[in-house]
Amino acid sequence: MKRGVLAAAVVVLCALAGLGWRAARTHPGVPPPAAVSGPRLKLETLEDILRSRNDNDPRLDRDFNDLSPEAKRLFRRKYAELPPESRNDRGTIVYLLGKNLDDAEDWRFLRDVAGEPPCLNLAGCSTEPAPGLAKAFGEDVTLAYPSLVALKQAQRVLEGPPTPERRAEALAVVAAGKGSRMRAVADLAAGLERRFSP
């Protein structure tokens, strides 16, 4: 049991670390993509990837760059429709939208995710864990995954170097995370604030 929990925690931590290099990866042996266009087709592709539960699907790196405003609207709606307990699926959507930060609505979404209410339990986000039940190693990171991805996308922008406007937007995401009641989120946001605030 402990070995399984440790393996799950390592997977989550590796997924967070992978945000920094995902866009630079290549996939040898993967044929060139057919053009994936149109907002509905983008959403269908996303839903197919979420159903497959394959975090290494090469389409994540190639099919979701330069999303149209309509596609981003559909992705945000999909995020809202997912059960709060779908932490990985929600984090995937945040990652994809975080690669396409163009307007105020994009940044508002990241701020909202960074400041989301905590998910208390993977069996039910609004349910407190049973008294005396210790959290598994890495569970805090899993529970906070979408918010952590939002902060990592803000960090990517801050490391840019960003324009003054994008810097201000990214720091607003960090500020939203700093007020989170999820310790993993608040700690990451505090570290980013120390690193990037004037």
N, CA, C and O of each residue as an XYZ file, in Angstrom:
792
protein
N       0.825     -1.203      0.000
C       0.000      0.000      0.000
C       0.859      1.252      0.000
O       0.626      2.172     -0.784
N       1.877      1.288      0.901
C       2.744      2.458      0.970
C       3.472      2.671     -0.342
O       3.662      3.807     -0.776
N       3.879      1.580     -0.973
C       4.595      1.679     -2.236
C       3.698      2.303     -3.303
O       4.161      3.121     -4.098
N       2.419      1.926     -3.326
C       1.473      2.476     -4.293
C       1.234      3.961     -4.074
O       1.154      4.728     -5.033
N       1.121      4.368     -2.815
C       0.913      5.779     -2.493
C       2.132      6.589     -2.902
O       2.003      7.673     -3.471
N       3.317      6.060     -2.613
C       4.540      6.746     -2.990
C       4.631      6.884     -4.500
O       5.023      7.936     -5.005
N       4.277      5.843     -5.216
C       4.318      5.900     -6.679
C       3.354      6.952     -7.198
O       3.680      7.684     -8.132
N       2.171      7.035     -6.603
C       1.190      8.031     -7.034
C       1.709      9.438     -6.774
O       1.537     10.330     -7.605
N       2.346      9.640     -5.620
C       2.886     10.958     -5.297
C       3.990     11.342     -6.271
O       4.069     12.492     -6.704
N       4.836     10.391     -6.614
C       5.919     10.665     -7.562
C       5.347     11.052     -8.913
O       5.870     11.951     -9.572
N       4.276     10.381     -9.337
C       3.646     10.703    -10.621
C       3.133     12.136    -10.615
O       3.335     12.874    -11.580
N       2.467     12.536     -9.524
C       1.933     13.895     -9.438
C       3.059     14.919     -9.448
O       2.981     15.917    -10.165
N       4.100     14.683     -8.665
C       5.214     15.624     -8.609
C       5.924     15.712     -9.955
O       6.334     16.794    -10.374
N       6.067     14.584    -10.625
C       6.688     14.593    -11.953
C       5.826     15.349    -12.952
O       6.347     16.037    -13.829
N       4.509     15.224    -12.822
C       3.617     15.951    -13.725
C       3.796     17.452    -13.553
O       3.822     18.190    -14.538
N       3.919     17.910    -12.310
C       4.150     19.335    -12.075
C       5.503     19.770    -12.634
O       5.610     20.822    -13.264
N       6.524     18.967    -12.403
C       7.852     19.302    -12.927
C       7.830     19.323    -14.440
O       8.544     20.107    -15.066
N       7.018     18.470    -15.030
C       6.964     18.370    -16.486
C       6.353     19.574    -17.157
O       6.514     19.742    -18.366
N       5.652     20.425    -16.419
C       5.064     21.605    -17.048
C       6.127     22.471    -17.708
O       5.881     23.098    -18.739
N       7.308     22.500    -17.105
C       8.369     23.350    -17.646
C       8.965     22.845    -18.941
O       9.491     23.632    -19.728
N       8.892     21.544    -19.176
C       9.545     21.031    -20.378
C       8.592     20.407    -21.365
O       9.020     19.988    -22.440
N       7.308     20.327    -21.042
C       6.350     19.672    -21.936
C       6.362     20.275    -23.331
O       6.366     19.547    -24.324
N       6.370     21.601    -23.414
C       6.283     22.235    -24.733
C       7.519     21.979    -25.576
O       7.454     22.055    -26.802
N       8.646     21.676    -24.940
C       9.883     21.485    -25.687
C      10.100     20.040    -26.118
O      11.016     19.759    -26.892
N       9.265     19.112    -25.625
C       9.474     17.703    -25.933
C       9.203     17.402    -27.398
O       8.408     18.076    -28.054
N       9.868     16.395    -27.886
C       9.539     15.850    -29.193
C       9.114     14.417    -28.990
O       9.427     13.808    -27.967
N       8.416     13.887    -29.940
C       7.904     12.537    -29.829
C       8.371     11.743    -31.040
O       7.682     11.717    -32.059
N       9.533     11.093    -30.947
C      10.027     10.324    -32.064
C       9.025      9.237    -32.456
O       8.378      8.624    -31.607
N       8.922      9.023    -33.738
C       8.057      7.963    -34.217
C       6.591      8.347    -34.299
O       5.768      7.549    -34.746
N       6.250      9.567    -33.871
C       4.871     10.021    -33.973
C       4.714     10.731    -35.307
O       5.466     11.662    -35.597
N       3.762     10.316    -36.121
C       3.605     10.954    -37.421
C       3.210     12.408    -37.274
O       2.633     12.790    -36.255
N       3.510     13.230    -38.276
C       3.101     14.629    -38.210
C       1.590     14.723    -38.022
O       0.839     13.902    -38.548
N       1.155     15.726    -37.271
C      -0.265     15.797    -36.974
C      -1.084     16.220    -38.180
O      -0.630     16.993    -39.024
N      -2.289     15.700    -38.241
C      -3.252     16.270    -39.172
C      -3.697     17.579    -38.540
O      -3.714     17.705    -37.315
N      -4.048     18.529    -39.347
C      -4.461     19.820    -38.812
C      -5.720     19.641    -37.969
O      -6.750     19.167    -38.448
N      -5.610     20.032    -36.711
C      -6.764     19.999    -35.827
C      -7.256     21.426    -35.741
O      -6.606     22.282    -35.141
N      -8.398     21.678    -36.337
C      -8.872     23.050    -36.355
C     -10.344     23.100    -35.987
O     -11.033     22.080    -35.959
N     -10.795     24.279    -35.714
C     -12.176     24.474    -35.313
C     -12.346     24.227    -33.828
O     -11.858     23.229    -33.297
N     -13.043     25.141    -33.154
C     -13.207     25.032    -31.704
C     -13.839     23.723    -31.254
O     -13.400     23.142    -30.261
N     -14.856     23.248    -31.958
C     -15.526     22.001    -31.555
C     -14.595     20.805    -31.707
O     -14.593     19.902    -30.870
N     -13.803     20.803    -32.776
C     -12.854     19.704    -32.974
C     -11.783     19.719    -31.887
O     -11.361     18.665    -31.411
N     -11.343     20.919    -31.494
C     -10.371     21.022    -30.397
C     -10.961     20.430    -29.112
O     -10.290     19.691    -28.391
N     -12.225     20.766    -28.839
C     -12.869     20.245    -27.636
C     -13.010     18.728    -27.715
O     -12.772     18.034    -26.727
N     -13.390     18.211    -28.873
C     -13.510     16.756    -29.036
C     -12.159     16.071    -28.816
O     -12.088     15.007    -28.200
N     -11.088     16.690    -29.325
C      -9.746     16.133    -29.126
C      -9.392     16.129    -27.644
O      -8.873     15.139    -27.128
N      -9.671     17.231    -26.963
C      -9.422     17.302    -25.519
C     -10.204     16.215    -24.787
O      -9.641     15.512    -23.948
N     -11.471     16.072    -25.088
C     -12.293     15.072    -24.399
C     -11.768     13.659    -24.653
O     -11.804     12.812    -23.761
N     -11.281     13.407    -25.866
C     -10.709     12.098    -26.182
C      -9.467     11.835    -25.321
O      -9.275     10.729    -24.814
N      -8.638     12.854    -25.167
C      -7.419     12.710    -24.343
C      -7.791     12.489    -22.879
O      -7.200     11.642    -22.209
N      -8.765     13.245    -22.382
C      -9.180     13.078    -20.986
C      -9.741     11.684    -20.746
O      -9.482     11.083    -19.703
N     -10.510     11.165    -21.706
C     -11.047      9.793    -21.561
C      -9.929      8.758    -21.539
O     -10.004      7.765    -20.814
N      -8.890      8.997    -22.341
C      -7.787      8.021    -22.437
C      -6.910      8.019    -21.188
O      -6.212      7.041    -20.920
N      -6.944      9.123    -20.415
C      -6.110      9.280    -19.223
C      -4.623      9.167    -19.535
O      -3.835      8.739    -18.692
N      -4.246      9.549    -20.740
C      -2.850      9.487    -21.169
C      -2.239     10.880    -21.082
O      -2.408     11.695    -21.989
N      -1.528     11.151    -19.989
C      -0.907     12.471    -19.800
C       0.244     12.720    -20.768
O       0.713     13.852    -20.892
N       0.700     11.684    -21.450
C       1.806     11.840    -22.405
C       1.322     11.838    -23.848
O       2.126     11.683    -24.768
N       0.030     12.008    -24.057
C      -0.500     12.049    -25.414
C       0.170     13.197    -26.169
O       0.106     14.339    -25.713
N       0.811     12.929    -27.308
C       1.520     13.990    -28.031
C       0.616     15.109    -28.516
O       1.097     16.202    -28.818
N      -0.672     14.860    -28.595
C      -1.589     15.923    -29.025
C      -1.626     17.070    -28.026
O      -1.945     18.199    -28.400
N      -1.301     16.801    -26.753
C      -1.270     17.873    -25.761
C      -0.236     18.933    -26.117
O      -0.410     20.107    -25.791
N       0.830     18.526    -26.780
C       1.903     19.451    -27.132
C       1.704     20.121    -28.481
O       2.262     21.190    -28.730
N       0.925     19.513    -29.345
C       0.889     20.029    -30.714
C      -0.462     20.566    -31.156
O      -0.510     21.386    -32.073
N      -1.556     20.142    -30.548
C      -2.873     20.473    -31.092
C      -3.574     21.617    -30.387
O      -4.678     21.993    -30.782
N      -2.967     22.180    -29.356
C      -3.676     23.185    -28.562
C      -2.906     24.496    -28.452
O      -3.079     25.238    -27.485
N      -2.074     24.780    -29.414
C      -1.374     26.066    -29.446
C      -2.247     27.057    -30.212
O      -2.932     26.681    -31.164
N      -2.221     28.302    -29.802
C      -3.003     29.346    -30.469
C      -4.491     29.017    -30.507
O      -5.120     29.071    -31.564
N      -5.041     28.679    -29.359
C      -6.477     28.410    -29.279
C      -7.267     29.686    -29.555
O      -6.886     30.771    -29.115
N      -8.353     29.546    -30.276
C      -9.220     30.694    -30.576
C     -10.002     31.074    -29.314
O     -10.126     30.262    -28.397
N     -10.529     32.303    -29.261
C     -11.362     32.678    -28.105
C     -12.538     31.717    -27.899
O     -12.892     31.408    -26.761
N     -13.142     31.244    -28.990
C     -14.265     30.311    -28.865
C     -13.811     28.974    -28.270
O     -14.495     28.409    -27.417
N     -12.658     28.471    -28.721
C     -12.136     27.208    -28.175
C     -11.842     27.372    -26.684
O     -12.158     26.486    -25.891
N     -11.245     28.489    -26.302
C     -10.948     28.711    -24.885
C     -12.229     28.798    -24.063
O     -12.277     28.321    -22.929
N     -13.260     29.404    -24.630
C     -14.548     29.468    -23.933
C     -15.106     28.058    -23.710
O     -15.610     27.747    -22.631
N     -15.012     27.214    -24.736
C     -15.483     25.836    -24.609
C     -14.671     25.061    -23.564
O     -15.224     24.258    -22.813
N     -13.359     25.307    -23.523
C     -12.502     24.628    -22.539
C     -12.845     25.081    -21.121
O     -12.884     24.264    -20.201
N     -13.094     26.379    -20.941
C     -13.466     26.876    -19.612
C     -14.803     26.273    -19.177
O     -14.983     25.922    -18.011
N     -15.729     26.157    -20.114
C     -17.016     25.546    -19.792
C     -16.831     24.075    -19.416
O     -17.460     23.585    -18.479
N     -15.961     23.375    -20.156
C     -15.678     21.976    -19.837
C     -15.098     21.869    -18.428
O     -15.473     20.976    -17.668
N     -14.191     22.768    -18.082
C     -13.599     22.789    -16.738
C     -14.702     22.899    -15.686
O     -14.707     22.158    -14.702
N     -15.627     23.820    -15.898
C     -16.701     24.049    -14.931
C     -17.642     22.854    -14.836
O     -18.230     22.614    -13.781
N     -17.790     22.101    -15.928
C     -18.699     20.948    -15.936
C     -18.101     19.724    -15.253
O     -18.834     18.852    -14.787
N     -16.775     19.656    -15.191
C     -16.132     18.487    -14.589
C     -16.377     18.469    -13.080
O     -16.413     19.522    -12.445
N     -16.545     17.282    -12.509
C     -16.656     17.217    -11.042
C     -15.383     17.768    -10.408
O     -14.292     17.564    -10.940
N     -15.508     18.458     -9.283
C     -14.314     19.010     -8.637
C     -13.259     17.949     -8.333
O     -12.068     18.254     -8.289
N     -13.693     16.704     -8.124
C     -12.753     15.630     -7.802
C     -11.896     15.201     -8.994
O     -10.934     14.455     -8.814
N     -12.221     15.653    -10.200
C     -11.430     15.314    -11.401
C     -10.191     16.197    -11.450
O     -10.041     17.023    -12.350
N      -9.314     16.017    -10.482
C      -8.178     16.927    -10.313
C      -7.236     16.903    -11.517
O      -6.780     17.957    -11.959
N      -6.939     15.716    -12.055
C      -6.006     15.638    -13.172
C      -6.610     16.241    -14.436
O      -5.934     16.988    -15.145
N      -7.878     15.928    -14.730
C      -8.524     16.477    -15.923
C      -8.590     17.996    -15.845
O      -8.327     18.694    -16.824
N      -8.943     18.494    -14.675
C      -9.010     19.948    -14.509
C      -7.623     20.578    -14.669
O      -7.483     21.629    -15.295
N      -6.601     19.933    -14.100
C      -5.242     20.456    -14.249
C      -4.785     20.461    -15.694
O      -4.072     21.374    -16.110
N      -5.181     19.457    -16.473
C      -4.832     19.415    -17.892
C      -5.441     20.595    -18.634
O      -4.778     21.214    -19.466
N      -6.685     20.908    -18.341
C      -7.337     22.044    -19.000
C      -6.656     23.352    -18.611
O      -6.459     24.225    -19.457
N      -6.295     23.492    -17.337
C      -5.591     24.707    -16.896
C      -4.261     24.831    -17.636
O      -3.884     25.921    -18.065
N      -3.558     23.720    -17.782
C      -2.285     23.732    -18.505
C      -2.483     24.226    -19.938
O      -1.735     25.085    -20.406
N      -3.472     23.695    -20.625
C      -3.694     24.073    -22.025
C      -4.120     25.525    -22.149
O      -3.645     26.230    -23.039
N      -5.001     25.985    -21.278
C      -5.415     27.380    -21.330
C      -4.276     28.302    -20.915
O      -4.168     29.423    -21.411
N      -3.431     27.833    -20.010
C      -2.280     28.633    -19.589
C      -1.238     28.818    -20.673
O      -0.398     29.713    -20.577
N      -1.280     27.985    -21.702
C      -0.386     28.166    -22.853
C      -0.935     29.205    -23.820
O      -0.250     29.579    -24.772
N      -2.159     29.679    -23.594
C      -2.860     30.548    -24.539
C      -3.405     31.790    -23.833
O      -4.595     32.089    -23.921
N      -2.540     32.499    -23.142
C      -2.960     33.663    -22.361
C      -2.894     34.915    -23.225
O      -1.817     35.463    -23.461
N      -4.057     35.362    -23.695
C      -4.093     36.501    -24.608
C      -4.897     37.687    -24.093
O      -4.573     38.834    -24.400
N      -5.934     37.424    -23.319
C      -6.818     38.529    -22.948
C      -7.210     38.451    -21.475
O      -6.804     37.544    -20.749
N      -8.008     39.425    -21.059
C      -8.382     39.536    -19.647
C      -9.129     38.302    -19.160
O      -8.959     37.897    -18.010
N      -9.960     37.690    -20.016
C     -10.722     36.505    -19.606
C      -9.794     35.333    -19.301
O     -10.042     34.560    -18.376
N      -8.720     35.205    -20.088
C      -7.741     34.141    -19.837
C      -7.108     34.299    -18.457
O      -6.993     33.337    -17.698
N      -6.707     35.513    -18.153
C      -6.060     35.770    -16.862
C      -7.053     35.635    -15.716
O      -6.689     35.155    -14.642
N      -8.306     36.051    -15.923
C      -9.328     35.906    -14.883
C      -9.514     34.427    -14.541
O      -9.638     34.063    -13.371
N      -9.533     33.587    -15.565
C      -9.676     32.149    -15.330
C      -8.534     31.624    -14.466
O      -8.773     30.889    -13.508
N      -7.288     31.995    -14.795
C      -6.142     31.524    -14.006
C      -6.227     32.015    -12.565
O      -5.935     31.263    -11.635
N      -6.625     33.278    -12.373
C      -6.777     33.806    -11.010
C      -7.836     33.027    -10.242
O      -7.645     32.676     -9.077
N      -8.958     32.760    -10.912
C     -10.033     32.020    -10.248
C      -9.572     30.628     -9.836
O      -9.882     30.171     -8.736
N      -8.832     29.952    -10.714
C      -8.358     28.601    -10.399
C      -7.341     28.649     -9.259
O      -7.384     27.816     -8.354
N      -6.430     29.616     -9.301
C      -5.412     29.720     -8.248
C      -6.050     29.950     -6.883
O      -5.514     29.514     -5.864
N      -7.188     30.631     -6.860
C      -7.844     30.944     -5.593
C      -9.051     30.074     -5.283
O      -9.861     30.424     -4.425
N      -9.180     28.947     -5.970
C     -10.334     28.071     -5.752
C     -10.436     27.598     -4.302
O      -9.428     27.496     -3.603
N     -11.665     27.309     -3.854
C     -11.812     26.685     -2.538
C     -11.073     25.349     -2.517
O     -10.930     24.702     -3.555
N     -10.614     24.942     -1.363
C      -9.842     23.695     -1.304
C     -10.699     22.473     -1.604
O     -11.888     22.425     -1.288
N     -10.063     21.498     -2.215
C     -10.659     20.169     -2.348
C     -10.159     19.386     -1.140
O      -8.958     19.165     -0.989
N     -11.073     18.974     -0.293
C     -10.701     18.384      0.995
C     -10.423     16.894      0.936
O      -9.728     16.352      1.795
N     -10.969     16.225     -0.086
C     -10.932     14.779     -0.083
C     -11.160     14.302     -1.510
O     -12.083     14.781     -2.170
N     -10.357     13.384     -1.999
C     -10.519     12.889     -3.364
C     -11.831     12.133     -3.554
O     -12.314     11.995     -4.678
N     -12.401     11.649     -2.473
C     -13.687     10.959     -2.558
C     -14.841     11.942     -2.641
O     -15.949     11.567     -3.024
N     -14.593     13.186     -2.290
C     -15.608     14.228     -2.327
C     -14.994     15.526     -1.848
O     -14.689     15.671     -0.665
N     -14.809     16.481     -2.767
C     -14.054     17.695     -2.431
C     -14.649     18.482     -1.273
O     -13.920     19.158     -0.547
N     -15.964     18.402     -1.092
C     -16.585     19.177     -0.023
C     -16.695     18.402      1.285
O     -17.249     18.905      2.262
N     -16.170     17.185      1.305
C     -16.283     16.328      2.486
C     -14.964     16.263      3.235
O     -13.921     15.955      2.657
N     -15.019     16.554      4.514
C     -13.817     16.427      5.346
C     -13.402     14.962      5.411
O     -14.263     14.085      5.477
N     -12.097     14.678      5.395
C     -11.661     13.285      5.574
C     -12.111     12.770      6.941
O     -12.329     13.550      7.867
N     -12.245     11.464      7.053
C     -12.653     10.860      8.329
C     -11.667     11.250      9.417
O     -10.462     11.291      9.168
N     -12.149     11.535     10.609
C     -11.259     11.913     11.704
C     -10.196     10.845     11.961
O     -10.477      9.647     11.967
N      -8.984     11.312     12.170
C      -7.884     10.405     12.481
C      -7.279      9.725     11.263
O      -6.294      8.998     11.387
N      -7.861      9.954     10.078
C      -7.331      9.323      8.871
C      -6.206     10.193      8.327
O      -6.448     11.327      7.914
N      -4.987      9.681      8.321
C      -3.836     10.449      7.848
C      -3.872     10.549      6.333
O      -4.254      9.603      5.644
N      -3.469     11.708      5.823
C      -3.388     11.882      4.380
C      -2.214     11.087      3.837
O      -1.168     10.972      4.477
N      -2.407     10.545      2.652
C      -1.330      9.826      1.981
C      -0.257     10.816      1.552
O      -0.539     11.991      1.319
N       0.981     10.326      1.450
C       2.089     11.176      1.005
C       1.756     11.726     -0.386
O       1.384     10.972     -1.285
N       1.889     13.020     -0.551
C       1.642     13.645     -1.845
C       0.192     13.997     -2.104
O      -0.122     14.595     -3.132
N      -0.710     13.633     -1.181
C      -2.133     13.898     -1.415
C      -2.435     15.390     -1.457
O      -3.313     15.819     -2.206
N      -1.721     16.186     -0.665
C      -1.921     17.633     -0.701
C      -1.674     18.183     -2.101
O      -2.408     19.051     -2.573
N      -0.645     17.677     -2.756
C      -0.326     18.127     -4.114
C      -1.415     17.687     -5.080
O      -1.831     18.465     -5.938
N      -1.880     16.459     -4.952
C      -2.945     15.962     -5.826
C      -4.210     16.792     -5.661
O      -4.837     17.178     -6.648
N      -4.584     17.067     -4.423
C      -5.796     17.842     -4.160
C      -5.696     19.262     -4.707
O      -6.704     19.849     -5.100
N      -4.500     19.809     -4.735
C      -4.288     21.192     -5.172
C      -3.876     21.303     -6.638
O      -3.579     22.400     -7.112
N      -3.856     20.201     -7.349
C      -3.236     20.154     -8.676
C      -3.683     21.268     -9.636
O      -2.809     21.930    -10.195
N      -4.977     21.522     -9.866
C      -5.326     22.588    -10.811
C      -4.766     23.954    -10.419
O      -4.271     24.696    -11.267
N      -4.846     24.280     -9.136
C      -4.332     25.573     -8.667
C      -2.818     25.652     -8.806
O      -2.279     26.703     -9.150
N      -2.137     24.554     -8.542
C      -0.680     24.539     -8.705
C      -0.296     24.727    -10.171
O       0.680     25.412    -10.477
N      -1.059     24.122    -11.073
C      -0.785     24.299    -12.508
C      -0.986     25.759    -12.894
O      -0.192     26.305    -13.660
N      -2.032     26.400    -12.380
C      -2.270     27.819    -12.672
C      -1.070     28.659    -12.230
O      -0.630     29.550    -12.956
N      -0.546     28.372    -11.041
C       0.619     29.115    -10.554
C       1.856     28.840    -11.404
O       2.644     29.749    -11.661
N       2.032     27.600    -11.838
C       3.194     27.276    -12.675
C       3.094     27.985    -14.030
O       4.116     28.362    -14.604
N       1.888     28.167    -14.540
C       1.731     28.890    -15.802
C       2.035     30.382    -15.592
O       2.620     31.025    -16.464
N       1.643     30.920    -14.450
C       2.014     32.310    -14.138
C       3.524     32.426    -13.993
O       4.115     33.401    -14.457
N       4.155     31.447    -13.357
C       5.615     31.444    -13.215
C       6.295     31.439    -14.582
O       7.275     32.152    -14.797
N       5.766     30.627    -15.506
C       6.341     30.559    -16.856
C       6.331     31.937    -17.513
O       7.297     32.322    -18.173
N       5.241     32.678    -17.332
C       5.147     34.024    -17.901
C       6.155     34.952    -17.217
O       6.841     35.724    -17.887
N       6.242     34.879    -15.898
C       7.154     35.760    -15.166
C       8.614     35.505    -15.531
O       9.440     36.417    -15.479
N       8.924     34.283    -15.895
C      10.299     33.965    -16.306
C      10.574     34.376    -17.741
O      11.695     34.215    -18.225
N       9.577     34.901    -18.425
C       9.537     35.203    -19.860
C      10.734     35.780    -20.564
O      11.371     35.009    -21.280
N      11.122     37.007    -20.461
C      10.588     38.079    -19.612
C       9.281     38.638    -20.188
O       9.125     38.732    -21.406
N       8.344     39.008    -19.307
C       7.033     39.466    -19.762
C       6.987     40.968    -20.017
O       7.860     41.713    -19.573
N       5.962     41.396    -20.732
C       5.657     42.821    -20.821
C       5.175     43.269    -19.443
O       4.812     42.425    -18.623
N       5.160     44.561    -19.170
C       4.650     45.021    -17.863
C       3.208     44.566    -17.599
O       2.860     44.231    -16.467
N       2.375     44.556    -18.642
C       0.981     44.137    -18.464
C       0.888     42.655    -18.093
O       0.152     42.286    -17.178
N       1.642     41.803    -18.811
C       1.596     40.373    -18.524
C       2.217     40.082    -17.152
O       1.763     39.183    -16.445
N       3.235     40.828    -16.785
C       3.831     40.659    -15.461
C       2.798     40.961    -14.377
O       2.677     40.217    -13.404
N       2.053     42.056    -14.548
C       1.029     42.426    -13.563
C      -0.051     41.354    -13.481
O      -0.503     41.011    -12.389
N      -0.468     40.823    -14.629
C      -1.490     39.773    -14.639
C      -0.970     38.507    -13.939
O      -1.685     37.895    -13.145
N       0.264     38.125    -14.237
C       0.836     36.925    -13.629
C       0.974     37.094    -12.115
O       0.713     36.159    -11.358
N       1.383     38.282    -11.676
C       1.503     38.524    -10.235
C       0.135     38.527     -9.553
O       0.034     38.192     -8.373
N      -0.918     38.903    -10.284
C      -2.272     38.830     -9.723
C      -2.686     37.370     -9.518
O      -3.393     37.057     -8.560
N      -2.253     36.477    -10.410
C      -2.512     35.046    -10.232
C      -1.786     34.553     -8.974
O      -2.343     33.803     -8.174
N      -0.527     34.994     -8.818
C       0.255     34.614     -7.636
C      -0.436     35.106     -6.365
O      -0.514     34.377     -5.376
N      -0.938     36.344     -6.392
C      -1.618     36.896     -5.215
C      -2.871     36.085     -4.889
O      -3.175     35.852     -3.719
N      -3.598     35.655     -5.922
C      -4.791     34.827     -5.687
C      -4.405     33.505     -5.033
O      -5.099     33.020     -4.140
N      -3.308     32.934     -5.479
C      -2.845     31.677     -4.895
C      -2.352     31.850     -3.477
O      -2.498     30.951     -2.650
N      -1.769     32.999     -3.190
C      -1.239     33.226     -1.847
C      -2.345     33.216     -0.804
O      -2.106     32.877      0.354
N      -3.549     33.584     -1.207
C      -4.677     33.581     -0.289
C      -5.393     32.242     -0.206
O      -6.409     32.122      0.478
N      -4.874     31.237     -0.895
C      -5.528     29.923     -0.903
C      -5.479     29.273      0.469
O      -4.539     29.482      1.236
N      -6.516     28.472      0.774
C      -6.539     27.690      2.010
C      -5.879     26.325      1.810
O      -5.857     25.505      2.727
N      -5.339     26.080      0.607
C      -4.580     24.855      0.364
C      -3.107     25.183      0.591
O      -2.549     26.048     -0.085
N      -2.495     24.510      1.519
C      -1.137     24.854      1.929
C      -0.138     24.768      0.773
O       0.735     25.627      0.645
N      -0.259     23.740     -0.067
C       0.678     23.580     -1.180
C       0.595     24.772     -2.126
O       1.610     25.218     -2.661
N      -0.613     25.285     -2.332
C      -0.816     26.431     -3.221
C      -0.268     27.698     -2.574
O       0.485     28.443     -3.200
N      -0.643     27.940     -1.329
C      -0.178     29.148     -0.639
C       1.343     29.172     -0.533
O       1.954     30.230     -0.687
N       1.962     28.024     -0.272
C       3.424     27.974     -0.163
C       4.099     28.276     -1.497
O       5.066     29.036     -1.542
N       3.596     27.682     -2.589
C       4.181     27.957     -3.904
C       4.002     29.428     -4.264
O       4.931     30.063     -4.763
N       2.809     29.973     -4.012
C       2.551     31.379     -4.328
C       3.458     32.307     -3.527
O       3.968     33.291     -4.062
N       3.661     32.000     -2.251
C       4.539     32.836     -1.426
C       5.963     32.810     -1.966
O       6.639     33.839     -1.990
N       6.416     31.648     -2.396
C       7.758     31.553     -2.982
C       7.872     32.340     -4.270
O       8.892     32.985     -4.515
N       6.834     32.295     -5.100
C       6.853     33.051     -6.358
C       6.812     34.561     -6.071
O       7.477     35.348     -6.745
N       6.035     34.942     -5.080
C       5.975     36.367     -4.726
C       7.350     36.861     -4.275
O       7.797     37.930     -4.692
N       8.013     36.088     -3.432
C       9.348     36.501     -2.972
C      10.306     36.608     -4.163
O      11.150     37.504     -4.203
N      10.179     35.721     -5.103
C      11.111     35.685     -6.233
C      10.863     36.790     -7.251
O      11.807     37.337     -7.822
N       9.575     37.121     -7.483
C       9.281     37.989     -8.620
C       8.711     39.354     -8.254
O       8.664     40.238     -9.110
N       8.275     39.558     -7.007
C       7.735     40.873     -6.665
C       8.853     41.899     -6.587
O       9.976     41.591     -6.186
N       8.524     43.126     -6.977
C       9.564     44.195     -6.929
C      10.020     44.480     -5.521
O      10.877     45.338     -5.312
